[in-house]
Amino acid sequence: MSKDIRNALLLALVIVLAGLAAFTLLPFSAPKANDLGYVSACPFAPWSTLVLLLAAGVVWAIRQYLMTRAD
């Protein structure tokens, strides 16, 4: 796999994870209210949001490391 394809895939993964993090906070119907007090797409918000943002940050850091590494 070339470096350009790898970097593009990692960037796409970061965008997907950040998008899913935002989606968890949108007001949709869920079986119960979340910890913030309203019914959102994910009843585990804001904790699921934080986990997804953390995962996106880790993937971003790995991507940055791989981009700056001398091969």
Legacy VTK file of the C-alpha trace (Angstrom):
# vtk DataFile Version 3.0
C-alpha trace
ASCII
DATASET POLYDATA
POINTS 71 float
0.000 0.000 0.000
1.447 3.357 -0.956
1.851 6.156 1.549
-0.700 8.352 -0.235
-3.407 5.682 -0.101
-2.619 4.908 3.549
-2.816 8.593 4.505
-6.076 9.041 2.603
-7.629 6.003 4.303
-6.545 7.183 7.746
-7.940 10.655 7.039
-11.221 9.107 5.885
-11.353 7.091 9.122
-10.820 10.256 11.172
-13.645 11.996 9.300
-15.986 9.031 9.786
-15.234 8.814 13.521
-15.729 12.571 13.998
-18.985 12.412 12.019
-20.252 9.554 14.150
-19.309 11.514 17.270
-21.435 14.425 16.088
-24.286 12.069 15.135
-24.501 10.671 18.677
-25.566 14.091 19.976
-28.326 14.754 17.444
-31.850 14.731 18.869
-33.468 11.512 17.640
-35.614 8.932 19.300
-33.815 6.552 21.629
-35.143 4.216 24.312
-34.162 6.611 27.114
-32.692 10.036 27.750
-28.922 10.393 27.808
-26.773 11.806 30.626
-27.250 15.315 29.243
-30.984 15.036 29.874
-32.451 14.809 26.380
-33.242 12.010 23.960
-30.516 11.744 21.335
-29.420 9.247 18.692
-27.300 7.473 21.305
-28.504 6.993 24.875
-24.867 6.795 26.014
-24.023 10.347 24.928
-21.841 12.241 25.865
-19.610 9.297 26.782
-19.880 7.635 23.384
-19.104 11.002 21.792
-15.952 11.364 23.866
-14.807 7.819 23.041
-15.322 8.400 19.314
-13.465 11.721 19.467
-10.630 10.063 21.383
-10.415 7.321 18.753
-10.372 9.956 15.999
-7.573 11.791 17.828
-5.496 8.632 18.155
-5.915 7.813 14.463
-5.015 11.413 13.588
-1.856 11.213 15.749
-0.851 7.918 14.109
-1.431 9.451 10.679
0.684 12.491 11.561
3.465 10.243 12.846
3.421 8.129 9.703
3.435 11.226 7.497
6.520 12.708 9.208
8.456 9.450 9.528
11.371 9.082 7.151
11.104 5.893 5.122
LINES 1 72
71 0 1 2 3 4 5 6 7 8 9 10 11 12 13 14 15 16 17 18 19 20 21 22 23 24 25 26 27 28 29 30 31 32 33 34 35 36 37 38 39 40 41 42 43 44 45 46 47 48 49 50 51 52 53 54 55 56 57 58 59 60 61 62 63 64 65 66 67 68 69 70
